C-alpha cells in the first residue's frame, strides 16, 4: 500500500485532493485517514468501522481495526480546520467573472434516530416532521453548516452546495450558540467575499445568530420568520427625509403593520406574493419582508421571509449576466419580478435538506456505532469530507470534469468502482508475468470510459 499512490491513476488523483487534510495529521494518522476516506468513497453501504475494516481496509495494510477506532475516538482530529479546508476548496471554484455574486451559507439541524442508550449525547427530542409516526425521536441532533458557491454548468449559473461542518449537540448545548460559532468560524475564511448571505429557517433568526449577522459588514440574512413577527412601518424620519420634524427624539419605528391588510399582493402562479421594506424588533435597521399565501381571503397559510439585503443590490449582482448566462435563480426575462430575488435565494435553503436526505439514504449517515461524542463527530465529518469530494472534484480536477453533470450518487459509484479496480490492478501486478503488461493496463484505464461502458 505504501507505493499504491505511484502505481495507480485514480487513487493518486484522489489522494492529491485529500492531501490538505492528510498533512494536518502525523504521517501514521494521515495514512489511516486516507484509507478511511477512500473506503467511504468506495463502499456503497457502511454499517460500522468493523464492517469497513473487514471488507475494505484489512486487505490493504497491516493496520489493526483498533487503530481506526483509536484514530476516531482519541486522536485530536482538527475537524474545525478540516471545515476551513473544505470551505477554501469550495470558494476557490469561484471564477473572477463571478466574484461579485453572493456566496451562501446554509445552517440547519437534523435528527438521527439511534437504538440503544449507550451513545453519548443520546436524548429524546421533539420531531416536528414525525419520521417514525411519533412526535418524539430518541437519538442525536446534529447542527450542520453548508456553503453554496456559484459555478457554471452548461452555460447556466448554478449554486453548488457543499457540506462544511457537522456538530453534535449535547444535552447542555444550545443550537443557536453552536450555529453562531460555526458561522463565525466560516466568516474568517469568507472575510474577502463582498456579499455573504446566511439562509436559515424560522428557528435560527434570533439571539446569538442575529448578533453574529450584525457583527459582519459583508454578512446578510435571508430567513423564514414566524408569522406572528411584529412588523412596523418605516419611521417618519425616513419617509420624510429632509423635511422639518417636531421637537424631541424622533420615533425609531412607524405604526404597526398587518400582513393581511397592509401588503399589496400580486398573483404569481399558485401564490399571492407581496413585499415591502419594514421595521422589526429583530434588527435596528429596515429589512425587506416578503409575504406569501395561497389564499388571501382566509387568514391561514401565510409565510413571512425576511431579508436584510435589498433586492436592488441582488439584482445589480445578476444583471450583468442576463445576456450571457442563464441562472437558476434569476430568469433572463424576469427583470420586472426582481423584487422576488430574496425569495428566490431562500429557495436554495432547501439544498441542505436534500443534502441530509442523500447523507442518510446513500452515505450510511446514521449507521455509526461509535459511542463517544468525539468519535461520532469525527466519523460524521469524514463522511461529510468524502461527500464534499464528489461535489468538488469534478470542478477541481479536469480529469473528472465530465462528472459535473452527474449526481453525487453517480459520482460516488463511479469513483468507488474505479478505486476498487485500481486496487485490484495494484495488488494483482505482482502476479503478472511482466511489469510492462501491468503498466499498459494501468495506462489504458480511464474512469469516464469505464463508467460509460459499465452503465
ABEGO torsion letter per residue (X at the ends): XAAAAAABAAAAAAAAAAAAAAAABBAAAAAAAAAAAAAAAABABBABAAAAAAAAAAAABABBAAAAAAAAAABBBBAAAAAAAAAAAAAAABBAAAAABBBBBBBBBBBBBBBEAABBGBBBBBBAAGAAGBABBBEBBBBBBBBBBBBBBGGBBBBBBBBABBBBBBAABBAAAAAAAAAAAAAAAAAABABBBBBBBAAABBEAAAAAAAABAABBBBBBBBAABBBBBBBAAAAABGBBBBBEBBBABBBBBBAAAABBBBBBEABBBBBBBBBBAABABBBBBBBBBABAABBBGBBBBBBABBAAAAAAAAAAAAAABBBAABBAAAAAAAAAAAAAAAAAAAAAAAAAAAAAAAAGAAABABABAAAAAAAAAAAAAAAAAAAAAAAABAAAAAAAABBAAAAAAAAAAAAAAAAAAAAAAAABABAAAAAAAAAABBAAAAAAAAX
